[in-house]
Amino acid sequence: MKKNSISFLIAAASISLATANAPFNGFYLGASGGYTQKTVTNSVSESSSGNGRSATSGFINSADKNKINGFVSGLMGGYGRKLDNGFYLGGEATLQYDTANKMKTSSLAASDGSVWSFNSKYKRGLVFGASPRFGVTFDNSLLAYGKVGLEVSRDKISHQNMGGNISSPPGSAASSFPSSATFSTTKTKVVVVPGVGLEKSFNNILARIEYNYNPGTKINQTANYVQNGMSNSDNQKVKYTSHALKLGLAYKF
């Protein structure tokens, strides 16, 4: 009886150890990096008056769209387990940053037919993310997974009016439009970011390739200022979406 009990405990311990050391089971910590592309839509509406001009609502009311490329990098860590029938369930936390935040110069049309140059920028700050991971394992060393996570960041938009000359439609006078008026705002944004990936286990090393789609969010700002004798009210609305393709390496404890 005693020998049977000892044998049972040894067998149970062996099974438990084998399960704990199975590919994809347990805690992991690693890093990732790759390529990202943002599509940024920038809308500007401006009302102005002064220098002999009557108030013109929506003197500038236009929008443009730019694609901005950059690199994305970050850290990741989480826990997961292989369930019955090869299914996998886990959770992951991430910290990442991207460089797709260059200033873009755009041409916006005014109601009098003139064309204006504006610099605009959308800069996404440091991103904190958390998401469940769920998937299916193949051959005990390959995992196909999906994830739907929440990402939180401090995002900044900036807008710079490059100035120009106002033409002389009926009822107004030609004048010099304010130049180099710059304003910006920073806000905390939360977005839902889905993704899919493929992960390969090499004993305690996990290698992955992952794609994420960020449906984006909007930031609005309004600035009132006087320059060159012109009183202005500028409103900027910026929205972005992004795609990211990343490679990652992690160590499973």
Salt bridges, closest charged atoms under 4 A:
GLU92 OE1 - ARG133 NE 3.85
GLU92 OE2 - LYS147 NZ 2.77
GLU92 OE1 - ARG208 NH2 2.74
ASP98 OD1 - LYS38 NZ 3.24
GLU151 OE1 - ARG124 NH2 2.95
GLU199 OE1 - ARG133 NH1 3.23
GLU199 OE1 - ARG208 NE 3.04
GLU210 OE2 - LYS147 NZ 3.40
GLU210 OE1 - ARG208 NH1 3.24
GLU210 OE2 - LYS246 NZ 3.87
ASP234 OD2 - HIS159 NE2 3.78
